Amino acid sequence: MLGVAVVGTGRMGADHVRRIDEVISGARVAAVADIDADRAKHLADGIDGATAYTDPAAAMDDPAVDAVLIASPGPAHEAALLDAFARDLPVLCEKPLTPDAASALRVLEAEQKLGHRRVQVGFMRRYDAGYRTLKALLDQGTYGRPLMLHNKHRNADTPPGFTNAMMINDSVVHEIDVTRWLLDDEITAVRVLRPAPSGNAPDGLGDPQLILFETAGGQVVDTELFVNCGFGYQVSCEAVCESGSARIGDDHGVFVNSAGRWGGSITPGFVERFEDAYDRQVQRWVDATRRGEVEGPSCWDGYAAAAVCEAGVLAQATGERVAVELIERPALYC
Ligand code: ISE
């Protein structure tokens, strides 16, 4: 049984604690850490054998801990990752790896000093059944070479304080990762188009936005991001290839025929929409860790996403096409 320390017990952290406790096999919650001592204690009290801490490093030193799940806010990730590296513990780190490319690069360098991969980054869409089917189709080349992706990413609403930069760093970061993964290529430039904002957008938020990526292989990817659409959470992706196109994400939920009408349902939020993906992501991490292996999105993927986000935030602010600067991919991640 893998003893996991969950660092950060906000919305995602608490959900992962429940998941490890109730859904996943082969792991148990051995420790929880949160700067809010009461929140950590409350969670730990509900789980047999779990100890509450306020200091992530102290949780990692608990003898019952074999691995770490980091779900604290992004700015706290670098310190927690370096603490885990100092103890050579396997890590599942919620996205973003870190909030900017410079700190992601420091993490990348620290992991290389260990000489082996230790981190799986929580880009959970890679574990969604629809995205996995699409990835398999593209890898098999069933419809020829992919030329374009059309993404749709809609949230019902945003939490207070959600900013334009967060539209890129928190939301579009997922399309950045799936683009790189599905097309197996790097994003080289970003543009952001900003239509007149919806009357329902909070003050100062340019919502919706259209984000365009170019890849090294010459593909173009568009993402409609509309984070206050008001009617639910929708994520879809269509790959347009040389001799066909394939789309996933439209039919999530129940499809009903009744009273002379037909239609499906829309999930309220990302936790419901991607519940299976989160479960599969954590189970795969536990299984790989118990085999002594590391798989899934790497620190390189976290760093590349951070670099594209930086270019995206600049493109959003300036209206310009911004090129993405990446270091050469280190051997550990090839
Ligand atoms: C949120 O942080 C997420 O990670 C969701 O997956 C994303 O859809 C949402 O837009 C973000 O705010």
Residues whose N, C-alpha, C, O or C-beta is under 5 A from the ligand:
A	BS01	ISE	N155 D170 S171 F270
